[in-house]
Amino acid sequence: MKAFLLDRAGAPETLRLAEVAAPEPAAEQVRVKVEAVGLNPVDYKIAAQGHPDWTFPFILGLDVAGIIDAVGADVKGWKTGERVYYHGDLRRPGGYAEFALADPDALARIPATVTAVQAAAIPTAGFTAWQAIHGNAHVKKHRTILIHGGAGGVGGFAIQLAKRAGLKIITTASPKNADRLRALGAEHVIDYSGDVAAAVMQITHNRGVDLALDTVGPESATSTFKLLAFGWQLICIAGLPDFSVWKPFEKAPSVHELALGGAYSSGDKMAVQALGKIAAELIALVGQGKIDPLVGEVVGFSELPSALARLKKREVPSGKVVVDVLKP
């Protein structure tokens, strides 16, 4: 099979196309003929540092959609020919290839109304947003949520899910993305380069927000502490805040860390099964036209390294970049 190989920890430009043997599924695995793979910042970030569980050359690619073409001896409930998608284990070879191995517990079937490209746009960003809104947050209708980085993949999915949950949505983004984010469901779009705190407090009449989802980093998460209403929640996906600024018995917030890939490394089978359940829920909403999968750009297989390099440099359109593996 054709695959893009990473010979050592390095930049996206170091990926090389090679012909390698297709992997054979173990007893508890399925093999997927890859039709599309989504690109994510985690791909180039982990490529740069490597992983202690990798054996080089290594195949990246977490967000995979395709067709099951081989089933391990102990696998139940799945058969060849089924269209599926999943979020993979970053410790194992992934979907930057024509074939990839998957844990059947993490799979979900793709409805006929959804393309492989649309499905591959969902997992990393969509599953993280789902965990934030429906897994960790104490969601109640008419509460207010602040979503930092609404124009990103996680932010875009989170806005849509929060809207469906009946939340009032404030998000931060560049002004050029404001109209698109309002179309997704945001009520207020704050210029991230301005005085975000003042804007949030004005919108909430100095009460603060009930929920905050930080997709930016520790500094942003830290500054968000003071924007929470009493007793409410901060959810972090890009680093925890500096807890030294937390004044005990002042706001009594709850802080949650999301780590999507931890489902595999935890060794908890139920955590991997949860990925499959989230996958099924989200793909159903996409198939019904209730969630936009946020496909921003589709490239051919040969363009994968350059597209990943452009993603790293933020030289891509808003939305997800997806590789159509069947396209040269």
C-alpha positions as CSV (number, residue, x, y, z in Angstrom):
1,M,0.0,0.0,0.0
2,K,1.0,3.6,-0.4
3,A,1.6,5.5,2.9
4,F,3.3,8.7,4.1
5,L,6.1,7.8,6.5
6,L,7.7,9.8,9.2
7,D,11.3,8.5,9.4
8,R,12.1,10.5,12.6
9,A,10.5,13.2,14.7
10,G,10.3,16.3,12.4
11,A,8.2,18.8,10.4
12,P,5.4,17.9,8.0
13,E,7.7,18.5,5.0
14,T,9.7,15.5,6.1
15,L,6.9,13.0,5.4
16,R,7.8,10.8,2.4
17,L,5.5,8.7,0.2
18,A,6.5,5.0,0.1
19,E,5.1,1.6,-0.8
20,V,4.8,-0.6,2.3
21,A,3.0,-3.8,3.2
22,A,-0.6,-3.4,4.2
23,P,-1.1,-4.2,8.0
24,E,-2.8,-7.4,9.0
25,P,-5.5,-7.1,11.7
26,A,-5.0,-8.9,15.0
27,A,-7.8,-11.0,16.4
28,E,-9.5,-8.0,18.0
29,Q,-8.9,-5.5,15.2
30,V,-10.5,-4.5,11.8
31,R,-8.7,-3.2,8.8
32,V,-10.1,-0.2,7.0
33,K,-9.5,0.8,3.4
34,V,-9.0,4.5,4.0
35,E,-11.0,6.8,1.8
36,A,-10.4,10.1,3.7
37,V,-8.3,11.3,6.6
38,G,-8.7,14.6,8.5
39,L,-5.7,16.7,9.3
40,N,-5.3,18.2,12.8
41,P,-2.8,20.4,14.7
42,V,-2.0,17.4,17.0
43,D,-0.6,15.6,13.9
44,Y,2.2,18.1,13.4
45,K,2.7,18.7,17.1
46,I,3.3,15.1,17.9
47,A,5.3,14.6,14.7
48,A,7.7,17.2,15.9
49,Q,8.5,15.5,19.2
50,G,7.7,11.9,18.4
51,H,6.2,9.4,20.9
52,P,7.9,6.8,23.1
53,D,5.6,4.1,21.8
54,W,6.4,4.7,18.1
55,T,8.6,2.5,16.0
56,F,10.0,4.5,13.0
57,P,9.2,4.9,10.2
58,F,5.7,5.8,11.6
59,I,2.4,6.6,9.9
60,L,0.4,9.5,11.3
61,G,-3.3,10.2,11.0
62,L,-6.0,10.0,13.7
63,D,-9.3,10.9,11.9
64,V,-10.1,8.1,9.5
65,A,-13.1,7.2,7.3
66,G,-13.3,4.3,4.9
67,I,-14.6,0.8,4.4
68,I,-13.9,-2.3,6.5
69,D,-12.0,-4.8,4.3
70,A,-10.8,-7.3,6.8
71,V,-12.0,-8.4,10.2
72,G,-10.1,-10.1,13.0
73,A,-11.1,-13.5,14.2
74,D,-12.5,-12.3,17.6
75,V,-14.4,-9.3,16.3
76,K,-18.2,-9.3,16.7
77,G,-20.8,-7.0,15.2
78,W,-18.7,-5.8,12.2
79,K,-18.3,-7.1,8.7
80,T,-16.4,-6.3,5.5
81,G,-17.9,-3.7,3.2
82,E,-19.3,-1.5,6.0
83,R,-18.6,2.2,5.8
84,V,-17.1,3.4,9.1
85,Y,-15.1,6.2,10.7
86,Y,-13.2,6.7,13.9
87,H,-10.7,8.5,16.1
88,G,-7.5,6.5,16.3
89,D,-4.9,5.7,18.9
90,L,-2.0,8.2,18.4
91,R,0.4,5.6,19.7
92,R,-0.4,3.3,16.8
93,P,0.1,3.7,13.0
94,G,-2.8,5.8,11.5
95,G,-4.6,6.8,8.4
96,Y,-2.0,8.6,6.3
97,A,-2.1,5.4,4.2
98,E,-4.4,3.4,2.0
99,F,-5.1,0.9,4.8
100,A,-5.2,1.3,8.6
101,L,-6.0,-0.9,11.6
102,A,-8.8,0.1,14.1
103,D,-10.3,-0.9,17.4
104,P,-13.8,-2.0,16.6
105,D,-15.1,-0.5,19.9
106,A,-14.2,3.0,18.5
107,L,-16.0,2.6,15.2
108,A,-19.3,4.1,14.0
109,R,-21.1,3.4,10.8
110,I,-21.4,6.2,8.2
111,P,-24.9,7.0,7.0
112,A,-25.6,7.0,3.3
113,T,-26.2,10.7,3.4
114,V,-22.7,11.4,4.7
115,T,-19.5,11.3,2.5
116,A,-16.2,9.9,3.7
117,V,-14.7,13.4,3.5
118,Q,-17.4,14.8,5.8
119,A,-17.0,11.9,8.3
120,A,-13.2,12.3,8.4
121,A,-13.6,16.0,9.3
122,I,-15.4,15.1,12.6
123,P,-13.4,13.0,15.1
124,T,-10.7,15.0,16.8
125,A,-12.5,18.4,16.9
126,G,-16.1,17.1,17.0
127,F,-15.5,14.4,19.7
128,T,-13.6,16.9,21.9
129,A,-16.5,19.4,21.6
130,W,-19.0,16.7,22.4
131,Q,-17.1,15.7,25.5
132,A,-17.0,19.4,26.6
133,I,-20.7,20.1,26.1
134,H,-22.2,16.7,27.0
135,G,-19.6,15.0,29.0
136,N,-18.1,17.5,31.4
137,A,-20.4,20.5,31.5
138,H,-23.4,20.7,33.7
139,V,-25.5,22.0,30.8
140,K,-28.8,23.7,31.5
141,K,-30.9,25.6,29.0
142,H,-30.5,29.3,28.9
143,R,-27.2,29.3,30.7
144,T,-24.3,31.3,29.1
145,I,-21.1,29.7,27.7
146,L,-17.9,31.4,26.6
147,I,-16.1,29.5,23.9
148,H,-12.5,30.7,23.3
149,G,-11.3,30.2,19.7
150,G,-14.7,29.8,18.1
151,A,-13.2,29.7,14.6
152,G,-11.2,26.6,15.3
153,G,-12.4,23.1,14.7
154,V,-13.3,22.4,18.3
155,G,-14.8,25.8,18.7
156,G,-17.0,25.4,15.6
157,F,-18.4,22.1,16.7
158,A,-18.8,23.4,20.3
159,I,-20.9,26.4,19.1
160,Q,-23.2,24.1,17.2
161,L,-23.6,21.6,20.1
162,A,-24.1,24.4,22.6
163,K,-26.8,25.9,20.4
164,R,-28.6,22.6,20.3
165,A,-28.4,22.3,24.0
166,G,-30.1,25.7,24.5
167,L,-27.1,27.7,25.7
168,K,-26.5,31.3,25.1
169,I,-23.1,31.5,23.3
170,I,-20.3,34.0,23.5
171,T,-17.2,33.3,21.5
172,T,-13.9,34.9,20.7
173,A,-12.5,35.1,17.2
174,S,-11.1,37.3,14.5
175,P,-13.7,39.8,13.2
176,K,-13.4,38.2,9.7
177,N,-15.0,35.0,11.1
178,A,-17.8,36.7,13.0
179,D,-20.6,36.2,10.4
180,R,-19.8,32.5,10.0
181,L,-19.8,31.9,13.7
182,R,-23.1,33.7,14.1
183,A,-24.5,31.4,11.4
184,L,-23.3,28.4,13.5
185,G,-25.2,29.7,16.5
186,A,-23.0,32.3,18.4
187,E,-25.0,35.2,19.8
188,H,-21.9,37.4,20.5
189,V,-18.6,37.3,18.8
190,I,-15.8,39.2,20.6
191,D,-12.6,40.2,18.8
192,Y,-10.0,38.1,20.6
193,S,-7.4,40.9,20.2
194,G,-9.5,43.4,22.2
195,D,-10.6,43.6,25.9
196,V,-12.4,40.2,26.1
197,A,-13.0,40.4,29.8
198,A,-14.7,43.8,29.6
199,A,-16.9,42.6,26.7
200,V,-17.9,39.4,28.5
201,M,-18.8,41.3,31.7
202,Q,-20.8,43.8,29.8
203,I,-22.8,41.1,27.9
204,T,-23.5,39.2,31.2
205,H,-24.3,42.4,33.2
206,N,-21.2,41.8,35.4
207,R,-22.3,38.3,36.5
208,G,-19.9,36.3,34.4
209,V,-20.5,33.1,32.3
210,D,-21.8,29.8,33.6
211,L,-19.5,27.8,31.4
212,A,-16.2,28.4,29.6
213,L,-14.5,26.3,27.1
214,D,-10.9,27.2,26.5
215,T,-9.3,26.0,23.3
216,V,-6.3,28.4,23.3
217,G,-3.9,27.6,26.1
218,P,-2.9,28.0,29.8
219,E,-2.7,31.8,29.7
220,S,-6.2,32.1,28.2
221,A,-7.5,29.5,30.7
222,T,-6.0,31.5,33.6
223,S,-7.5,34.8,32.5
224,T,-10.9,33.1,32.2
225,F,-11.1,32.3,35.9
226,K,-12.3,35.8,36.7
227,L,-15.0,35.6,34.0
228,L,-16.9,32.7,35.6
229,A,-20.0,33.2,37.6
230,F,-20.0,31.7,41.1
231,G,-19.9,27.9,41.2
232,W,-19.6,27.3,37.5
233,Q,-17.2,25.5,35.2
234,L,-14.0,25.9,33.1
235,I,-13.2,23.2,30.6
236,C,-9.7,23.1,29.1
237,I,-8.4,21.3,26.1
238,A,-5.1,23.1,25.5
239,G,-3.6,23.3,29.0
240,L,-4.7,23.9,32.5
241,P,-4.7,27.4,34.2
242,D,-2.3,28.7,36.7
243,F,-4.0,27.6,39.9
244,S,-2.0,30.0,42.0
245,V,-4.3,32.8,40.9
246,W,-7.3,30.9,42.3
247,K,-8.5,32.5,45.5
248,P,-10.1,29.9,47.7
249,F,-13.8,30.3,48.6
250,E,-14.2,33.2,46.2
251,K,-15.9,31.7,43.1
252,A,-15.9,28.0,43.8
253,P,-15.3,27.0,40.2
254,S,-14.9,23.5,38.8
255,V,-12.1,22.9,36.3
256,H,-12.1,20.0,33.8
257,E,-9.3,18.8,31.5
258,L,-10.1,17.0,28.3
259,A,-7.7,14.6,26.7
260,L,-9.3,12.7,23.9
261,G,-6.3,10.4,23.2
262,G,-6.3,9.3,26.8
263,A,-9.2,7.0,26.1
264,Y,-6.7,4.6,24.5
265,S,-3.7,5.1,26.8
266,S,-5.8,4.8,29.9
267,G,-6.3,1.1,29.1
268,D,-10.0,1.5,30.0
269,K,-12.1,-0.4,27.4
270,M,-15.2,1.6,28.4
271,A,-13.4,4.8,27.5
272,V,-12.7,3.5,24.0
273,Q,-16.3,2.4,23.7
274,A,-17.4,5.9,24.7
275,L,-15.5,7.2,21.6
276,G,-17.6,4.9,19.4
277,K,-20.8,6.1,21.1
278,I,-19.9,9.7,20.5
279,A,-19.0,8.9,16.9
280,A,-22.4,7.4,16.3
281,E,-24.2,10.4,17.9
282,L,-22.3,13.0,15.9
283,I,-22.5,11.2,12.6
284,A,-26.2,10.8,13.0
285,L,-26.6,14.6,13.5
286,V,-24.4,15.3,10.4
287,G,-26.5,12.8,8.4
288,Q,-29.7,14.6,9.5
289,G,-28.3,18.0,8.5
290,K,-28.4,19.2,12.1
291,I,-24.6,19.6,12.4
292,D,-22.2,21.1,9.8
293,P,-19.0,18.9,9.7
294,L,-17.1,22.1,8.9
295,V,-15.1,20.9,5.9
296,G,-13.0,23.8,4.8
297,E,-10.7,22.3,2.2
298,V,-10.3,19.0,0.5
299,V,-6.9,18.0,-1.0
300,G,-5.6,14.9,-2.8
301,F,-3.4,12.2,-1.2
302,S,-0.2,13.5,-2.8
303,E,-0.9,17.0,-1.3
304,L,-1.0,15.7,2.3
305,P,2.4,16.9,3.5
306,S,2.1,20.4,2.0
307,A,-1.5,20.7,3.4
308,L,-0.3,19.7,6.8
309,A,2.6,22.3,6.5
310,R,0.0,25.0,5.6
311,L,-2.1,24.0,8.5
312,K,0.8,24.4,10.8
313,K,1.4,27.9,9.4
314,R,-2.3,28.7,9.6
315,E,-2.4,29.2,5.8
316,V,-5.7,27.3,5.3
317,P,-9.3,28.3,5.1
318,S,-11.6,28.2,8.1
319,G,-12.9,24.7,8.8
320,K,-11.3,21.3,8.6
321,V,-8.7,20.2,6.0
322,V,-9.5,16.7,4.8
323,V,-7.4,14.5,2.5
324,D,-9.3,12.5,-0.1
325,V,-7.1,9.4,-0.2
326,L,-8.8,8.2,-3.3
327,K,-7.8,11.4,-5.1
328,P,-4.2,11.5,-6.5
